[in-house]
Amino acid sequence: MKELPIACTLTPREMAARASTLLPGLLSRAREFQDLPEGVRVRFDAATDTLHQIVAVIDAERQCCRFLQFQLTVEPDGGPLWLDVSGPPGTKDFLAGLRSDA
């Protein structure tokens, strides 16, 4: 697999304008964070609008932060939604910079 740089292709102005529709906005809705070796696992309530927002953010982020890997788990019986966001070494620090609670 091709090694991609740990960098967002958006300018600071574009990032600020779109922050609510990218990972920073999504992470503000999180209920729990768990560290992964090179990323973070995030728990969300099982609301349909949250699921739609997660999918929209994944689609947007895969275009500007191509190094990120996403794994979405939808627990059975109305359980929580889990999103794992990871990548190459350095990704964990990159993601920590996006979190308002960090």
MARVEXVO-374717 format. One line per 5 residues: number of its first residue (from 1); for each residue z, x, y of C-alpha. Coordinates in nm, 4 decimals. Example, Ala and Ser with C-alpha at 12.3 -4.5 7.8 and 13.67 -1.06 7.14 Angstrom:
BEGIN
1) 0.7800/1.2300/-0.4500; 0.7140/1.3670/-0.1060
END
This chain:
BEGIN
1) 0.0000/0.0000/0.0000; -0.0852/0.1228/0.3493; 0.2141/0.2416/0.5520; 0.2423/0.0390/0.8712; 0.4356/0.1488/1.1810
6) 0.7603/-0.0301/1.2587; 0.6399/-0.1751/1.5858; 0.5491/-0.5071/1.7373; 0.2011/-0.5312/1.8869; 0.3168/-0.7676/2.1626
11) 0.3787/-0.6331/2.5115; 0.7323/-0.6760/2.6511; 0.6010/-0.9568/2.8724; 0.4401/-1.1368/2.5748; 0.7567/-1.0895/2.3688
16) 0.9736/-1.2363/2.6452; 0.7389/-1.5326/2.6917; 0.7316/-1.6084/2.3182; 1.0879/-1.5105/2.2202; 1.1918/-1.8684/2.1416
21) 0.9014/-1.9108/1.8971; 0.9462/-1.5741/1.7255; 1.2279/-1.4171/1.5218; 1.4790/-1.3983/1.8109; 1.4583/-1.7758/1.8619
26) 1.4747/-1.8473/1.4911; 1.7695/-1.6144/1.4323; 1.9678/-1.7982/1.6997; 1.9688/-2.1005/1.4626; 2.1098/-1.9032/1.1682
31) 2.4377/-1.9986/1.0033; 2.4950/-1.6698/0.8213; 2.3580/-1.3156/0.8028; 2.3762/-1.0850/0.5021; 2.2611/-0.7258/0.5137
36) 1.9830/-0.6120/0.2821; 1.9012/-0.2448/0.2191; 1.6145/-0.2541/0.4721; 1.6480/-0.5944/0.6304; 1.8524/-0.9077/0.6541
41) 1.9043/-1.2318/0.4596; 1.9545/-1.5317/0.6842; 2.0934/-1.8756/0.5919; 1.9847/-2.1902/0.7726; 2.0767/-2.5557/0.7389
46) 1.8375/-2.7546/0.5222; 1.6813/-2.9556/0.8042; 1.3089/-3.0319/0.7880; 1.2521/-2.9180/1.1466; 1.4197/-2.5859/1.0649
51) 1.1934/-2.5378/0.7628; 0.8894/-2.6050/0.9814; 1.0150/-2.3577/1.2434; 1.0717/-2.0887/0.9777; 0.7154/-2.1274/0.8488
56) 0.5729/-2.1172/1.2036; 0.7721/-1.8022/1.2849; 0.6607/-1.6304/0.9643; 0.2987/-1.7069/1.0527; 0.3381/-1.5744/1.4085
61) 0.5367/-1.2647/1.3112; 0.2999/-1.1581/1.0345; 0.0344/-1.1189/1.3015; 0.2302/-0.9078/1.5544; 0.4845/-0.7319/1.3284
66) 0.2621/-0.6586/1.0316; 0.5199/-0.4324/0.8637; 0.7613/-0.7202/0.7966; 0.7954/-0.8837/0.4561; 0.9235/-1.2415/0.4326
71) 1.0696/-1.4299/0.1391; 1.1767/-1.7916/0.1850; 1.4052/-1.9656/-0.0639; 1.4641/-2.3402/-0.0487; 1.7717/-2.4256/-0.2527
76) 1.7645/-2.7403/-0.4701; 1.9370/-3.0685/-0.3910; 1.9324/-3.0291/-0.0132; 2.0917/-2.6862/-0.0244; 2.0441/-2.4245/0.2441
81) 1.7298/-2.2370/0.3359; 1.7386/-1.8582/0.2941; 1.4982/-1.6218/0.4651; 1.4839/-1.2565/0.3639; 1.3161/-1.0345/0.6221
86) 1.2646/-0.6740/0.5196; 1.0308/-0.3800/0.5417; 1.0072/-0.0017/0.5284; 1.2944/0.2280/0.6310; 1.3926/0.1534/0.9907
91) 1.3288/-0.2200/0.9640; 1.6990/-0.3038/0.9478; 1.7583/-0.1363/1.2854; 1.4524/-0.3088/1.4338; 1.5819/-0.6492/1.3194
96) 1.9350/-0.5782/1.4472; 1.7847/-0.5350/1.7935; 1.6463/-0.8891/1.7778; 1.9762/-1.0584/1.6950; 2.1914/-1.2001/1.9727
101) 2.5033/-1.1805/1.7507; 2.4628/-0.8130/1.6566
END
